[in-house]
Every structure is written in structure tokens, then in C-alpha cells.
Amino acid sequence: MKKLIAVNGSPRKNWNTVELLKSAMLGAEDAGAESKLIHLYSLNFKGCTSCFACKIKTREHGFCAMKDDLSSILEEIKTADAIIFGSPIYFMNLSAGMLAFLERLFFSNYIYSQEIPSVFPKKLPNAFFLTMNMTAENFERFKMNERLNFYYFSAERILKSRSKKLMAYDTVQFKDYSKYESSIFSEEEKHQYHDETFEKTLEDARRIGRELIQID
Ligand SMILES: Cc1cc2nc3c(=O)[nH]c(=O)nc-3n(C[C@H](O)[C@H](O)[C@H](O)COP(=O)(O)O)c2cc1C
């Protein structure tokens, strides 16, 4: 049976990012696959420590020498048929947890070789699901695609498959805005935008989950 791995790079286990990931998991299941959700913030791991064990000429490449909660997951990813990187935007970037995870996944499967930089053992269809406070207009205005482009490029190069992308803009961040200093936002407008768009974004997530599994 094919398998989709959905990686949650939000510390919150039931919010926007996870909602999209769970919808994609249903899509993968529609296509007859199984799926697994990994909450990065429940794991004990660090980013790459630059030991370069993965690049030693006499050792087999593609293995991260760090031993922590990510070790088995990095190996499991090699057996998956698709992966989705779900992350909130934090300070105009992926979350720190997602960045640390990508450092480990990408760098351990990359060698400084002119011929074949990727030692990842297969083509792995993949997608980035990003959720953020920003509106779609501000995403354009702040050239977010340019900021994030190197992650898309790295995923394509290492996992040998072009990344699909799904954005959820202007997300609802709090259950009750009145409890928090949040005067730059209009709770009413946030909810209105959510009600008008989120269902469609969930449908897109489900379609992407299905499509990733159907890529040969
Ligand atoms: C530490 C932190 C930094 C954030 N920085 C940004 C930002 O730079 N741009 C933005 O649009 N949203 C930013 N946000 C908002 C989150 O991206 C947004 O609420 C997201 O949907 C949260 O995902 P979740 O609901 O799955 O946890 C930030 C939130 C936090 C907690």
C-alpha cells in the first residue's frame, strides 16, 4: 500500500496547518493510500550540527549520523510515496521546527558532487502547505515566493520531484481575539475571510493529497 507522510511544522496540533494536512491525508486515502501525521514539535531533535558524517567518502551517503527522535523518521521517509511539509509562516519564513527538520532531511541526502548531488533513493512527490496571517496581497508585496524559493528548489533537487504549493492566507489565529492584544486585526474580517475561503483550501488540500499519491 502507498503511504503519504504529512509533517506538521506548527507547534499547535489542531489548528490551521494540521487541518490542511488532515484533509490531504483523506485525499491520499481516497486514492487507496495510508497516511501518517508527524508533529515535529512533539519530537526531541535538533537541526543539522554540521558533522559532515553524511559526506565522508568512505561511508554510505544519505544517512544522518545524529541520533534522536528524527533518526527513524528520516529513514521512514525513504519508504514513503509522498510527503507534505506543512508549516505556519513565522517571521516571514518557515517555522524553526520545519527549518531544522528540512536541514536534516535535505543535507543528509545531498552531497557536494557535480554529477549527482542527491543521494535520496527515489523520486518523492511532495508539497508545501503554508498558513499565515498575511493576506494574499501581502504575500505578493513581500515577495514571499522569492523568500521561500530556495526551499522549493531544494525539495525539487533532493527529492527529484517538483513541489506543489498550497497557501492559506489571513488565517484565524485565536479562538477569542478579545483576550489578546490584536488590534491590528479585525476579528470579524478574519472570520469572514475564513468562512469564504477555508473550505475551498481544504478541498485543494484533499485534491493535492490524492494527486501526490497518483504521481508515478
Ligand atoms: C512566532 C510567530 C511568528 C509569526 N510570524 C508571522 C509572519 O511573519 N507572517 C505571517 O503572515 N504570520 C505570522 N504568524 C502567524 C501564523 O503564521 C499563522 O497564525 C498560522 O496560520 C499559524 O498556524 P497554525 O494555526 O497551524 O498554528 C506568526 C505566528 C507566530 C506564533
The ligand as an SDF file (V2000), in Angstrom:
LIG
                    3D

 31 33  0  0  0  0  0  0  0  0999 V2000
    6.2110   33.1870   16.3160 C   0  0  0  0  0  0  0  0  0  0  0  0
    5.1940   33.5620   15.2650 C   0  0  0  0  0  0  0  0  0  0  0  0
    5.5730   34.3110   14.1770 C   0  0  0  0  0  0  0  0  0  0  0  0
    4.6580   34.6140   13.1620 C   0  0  0  0  0  0  0  0  0  0  0  0
    5.0940   35.3370   12.0720 N   0  0  0  0  0  0  0  0  0  0  0  0
    4.2410   35.5540   11.0390 C   0  0  0  0  0  0  0  0  0  0  0  0
    4.7020   36.2530    9.8760 C   0  0  0  0  0  0  0  0  0  0  0  0
    5.8430   36.6900    9.7600 O   0  0  0  0  0  0  0  0  0  0  0  0
    3.8040   36.4270    8.8600 N   0  0  0  0  0  0  0  0  0  0  0  0
    2.5110   35.9590    8.9310 C   0  0  0  0  0  0  0  0  0  0  0  0
    1.7680   36.1170    7.9720 O   0  0  0  0  0  0  0  0  0  0  0  0
    2.0740   35.2750   10.0220 N   0  0  0  0  0  0  0  0  0  0  0  0
    2.9040   35.0760   11.0710 C   0  0  0  0  0  0  0  0  0  0  0  0
    2.4660   34.3690   12.1790 N   0  0  0  0  0  0  0  0  0  0  0  0
    1.0720   33.8160   12.1770 C   0  0  0  0  0  0  0  0  0  0  0  0
    0.9990   32.3500   11.7710 C   0  0  0  0  0  0  0  0  0  0  0  0
    1.7360   32.0940   10.5930 O   0  0  0  0  0  0  0  0  0  0  0  0
   -0.4500   31.9360   11.4980 C   0  0  0  0  0  0  0  0  0  0  0  0
   -1.2590   32.2230   12.6010 O   0  0  0  0  0  0  0  0  0  0  0  0
   -0.5400   30.4620   11.1390 C   0  0  0  0  0  0  0  0  0  0  0  0
   -1.7340   30.1790   10.4760 O   0  0  0  0  0  0  0  0  0  0  0  0
   -0.4170   29.5710   12.3670 C   0  0  0  0  0  0  0  0  0  0  0  0
   -0.5490   28.2120   12.0150 O   0  0  0  0  0  0  0  0  0  0  0  0
   -1.3420   27.1880   12.9850 P   0  0  0  0  0  0  0  0  0  0  0  0
   -2.7140   27.7810   13.1740 O   0  0  0  0  0  0  0  0  0  0  0  0
   -1.3430   25.9040   12.2750 O   0  0  0  0  0  0  0  0  0  0  0  0
   -0.5480   27.1350   14.2570 O   0  0  0  0  0  0  0  0  0  0  0  0
    3.3380   34.1220   13.2410 C   0  0  0  0  0  0  0  0  0  0  0  0
    2.9460   33.3700   14.3700 C   0  0  0  0  0  0  0  0  0  0  0  0
    3.8490   33.0920   15.3730 C   0  0  0  0  0  0  0  0  0  0  0  0
    3.4130   32.2660   16.5670 C   0  0  0  0  0  0  0  0  0  0  0  0
  1  2  1  0
  2  3  1  0
  2 30  2  0
  3  4  2  0
  4  5  1  0
  4 28  1  0
  5  6  2  0
  6  7  1  0
  6 13  1  0
  7  8  2  0
  7  9  1  0
  9 10  1  0
 10 11  2  0
 10 12  1  0
 12 13  2  0
 13 14  1  0
 14 15  1  0
 14 28  1  0
 15 16  1  0
 16 17  1  0
 16 18  1  0
 18 19  1  0
 18 20  1  0
 20 21  1  0
 20 22  1  0
 22 23  1  0
 23 24  1  0
 24 25  2  0
 24 26  1  0
 24 27  1  0
 28 29  2  0
 29 30  1  0
 30 31  1  0
M  END
$$$$
